Amino acid sequence: MNKRHFLLSLTLLLSMSLMTACGGNNSAQGGAGGGSADPSQLIIATGGTGGTYFPLGGGMADHITKNAGITATAQATGASAENIRLLRDKKADIAFTQNDIAEYAAKGTNMFQQDGKIEAFQALGALYDETIQIVVSADSNIKSVADLKDKRVSVGAPGSGTEVNAQQILEAYGMTFEDTKLQRLSFADSAKAIQDGQLDAAFQTAGTPTAAITELAATTGVKIIPIDADKIDAIIAKYPYYVKTTVPANTYQTVPEEVTTVSVKSMLLIRSDLSEDLVYKVTKAIFENSDKLGHAKAKEIKLENVKNGVSIPVHPGAQKYFDEKGVK
């Protein structure tokens, strides 16, 4: 009798092992890189709540949930560089970033030198210009980037794209972070610190209008500091992912004039191991509803520009959608 029980138990155990193995094989199918199973819900890594990524990400999450057959949620983060590491660690599935930061990660340079090359992501598509805005209070005596020397300056959250942009712009003026009283605050915290008189200036790389700056303009009033033309030429010559751009007049209520500065490109990344079918559905849900994302910057998201400034491989699922739409 004991022997029969033993054999029965062994048979059941072997059967369960075979079922588990078969189930594991089925659930792992379809990843673009032959990777793990698609998650049951998608996390979109955005940026600070006072920036542009967060509200846009919330709108995208809604349309993915409604149209792609999977629940998506937007998560506030430290933005570009942190978002890429979240993709690598599978703590996020889709991420906003700047095109320059995506290239650094793919090559293992700048803030990714210690990480080494990160190959866990592919492009989902370019979005809009990310404008570098140097913000001071309306009554500030700061008129030029050169005036930031010895001032209390925030360069964005640690590891953010804004931090690198600030470093490169100061470099064009012969300055480093050591020439300022450096702080690393989110968009929203920077605006509050300027309002409270605890901060002299803040770099903010984001689509315009940026919510935190709009709110600050309505309370304290702001000025946007221009970048000189010769410095713009020097920045673009050394870092070709920048473009000359302007903040249009009256973008913020206390800035009646056009302000000349530089921009990089915002883009979406996605985990490379997600299946082609899922990424196709997600891409379609985002770009067929870009006019319904509830933010002024969404008007600049155009399907025909989806590959502009993209220097890394596009996920096959996204490429399938772009091919259907005739996007080159």
Disulfide bonds with the S-S distance in Angstrom:
none
